[in-house]
């Protein structure tokens, strides 16, 4: 298992559109993906679960990835967390 923390750079936070992109990318990997924000941990492959985190701009979000292709998943998903989306 690997864990890494990322700062959300999008001024609008991590809203529906970036969550959809994140979940689609996470679902491509066979590993388990958890996202943690303010002490709450959810399944990173579930849009509804991700929405419950209420991720805002400048929040520090931790990715916890375990299983096959975890290194590749961490790079891809971490990049998505810090991108600025419209």
Buried (B, 14 or more C-beta within 10 A) or exposed (E): EEEBEBEBEBEEBBBEEBBEEBBEBBEEBEBBBBBBBEEEEBBBBBBEBBBEBEBBEEBEBBBBBEEEEBEEBBEBBBEBBEEEBE
